[in-house]
Amino acid sequence: MSIKLAVPCLLLLAGPALAADPLPDAIAAPGETVVLSVHAEGAQVYECKAGTDGKLAWAFREPIATLLAEGKTVGRHYAGPNWEHADGSAVVGKAIGNAPGTTANDIAWLKLEVTAHRGSGVLTPVTTVQRINTHGGKLEGSCDKAGDFKSAPYSAEYVFLKKG
């Protein structure tokens, strides 16, 4: 590969990391420091339910994802929302801010306030969780049978922060 081709390729590889800075105000956490940042691969699970208009539509039910660091599984993410690290520490969060995903198919970027801690480990000091760089996960529109489930694959980055 020539040098002329190598430089644009390196810039493309750096692109996604640069796109996250600065974060939208709605999910920014000024004054907080990163404790852990992980990649998540999983699915957003939806259930077919009647809406306020009586029509059946897909409604978000829960996330199911594997948390990865350097290609290795380090934890899991599931309904609550809960994040559990392999060291036994875990946090539960409540959404307090959101920003649209990059495309119409991407779930929102979120800022979540930690409302509970379990165990002791890397997640123990965490006060805020950000979900950024989402890809996929959205499922909208009508469905045929109440009680049916469907999952939409997604990936995201979860950034665990602490105050100070």
HELIX and SHEET records of a PDB file:
HELIX    1   1 ILE A    3  ALA A   19  1                                  17    
HELIX    2   2 ASP A   25  ILE A   27  5                                   3    
SHEET    1   A 9 GLU A  32  ALA A  50  0                                        
SHEET    2   A 9 LEU A  56  ALA A  69 -1                                        
SHEET    3   A 9 LYS A  72  TYR A  78 -1                                        
SHEET    4   A 9 ASN A  82  HIS A  85 -1                                        
SHEET    5   A 9 ALA A  90  ALA A  99 -1                                        
SHEET    6   A 9 TRP A 109  ARG A 118 -1                                        
SHEET    7   A 9 THR A 128  GLY A 136 -1                                        
SHEET    8   A 9 PHE A 149  LYS A 163 -1                                        
SHEET    9   A 9 GLU A  32  ALA A  50 -1                                        
END                                                                             
